[in-house]
């Protein structure tokens, strides 16, 4: 099973759930097995940002041509700039046997799932609403209005959690445990028959010779 494709793991979560920290931990612990999906954007690079590392930077005409050519798993426009998930980067990694993490909000997650049903959808959440509010307030960087807005959005998002394949609870101070759970989810998905097609066919072909008396 050495030629097995990687898994596309879609990771979403409430603002304040700690998904960014969890994803960073997975990539640090399993850097040869996982890659983080790199988005394309039409906005200019900020100081320190590198093309092909932080984003794929491109002008609007190029981006819109790629939209016409169906080269994005999903895309959206915010203010005057486009953002999207290039198929080429994702599929190249998957074909190399590397699992790709796509950290994305719900709307984009469902768009990706429509185009690539084999993707595994994982939702990261704190253990309670009270813990989510505590984390948001603990940042100390947002106004009361912004905090309440994020909590209201979380209330709306909660109704869509049941459409995810897995719900992973990120308890306070247990980032390692949360990242390990996601790693094992991906490893389990790799063992499903749907992802072992080439191995199954090769084994079946090898066994067929016994039926022929070879």
Secondary structure, 3 states (H helix, E strand, C coil): CCCCCCCEEEEEECCCCCHHHHHHHHHHHCCCCEEECCEEECCCCCCCCCECCCEEECCHHHHHHHHHCCCEEEEEEECCEEEEEEHHHHHHHHHCCCEEEEECCHHHHHHHHHHCCCCEEEEEECCCHHHHHHHHHHHCCCCHHHHHHHHHHHHHHHCCHHHCCEEEECCCCCHHHHHHHHHHHHHHHHCCHHHCHHHHHHHHHHHHHHHCCC
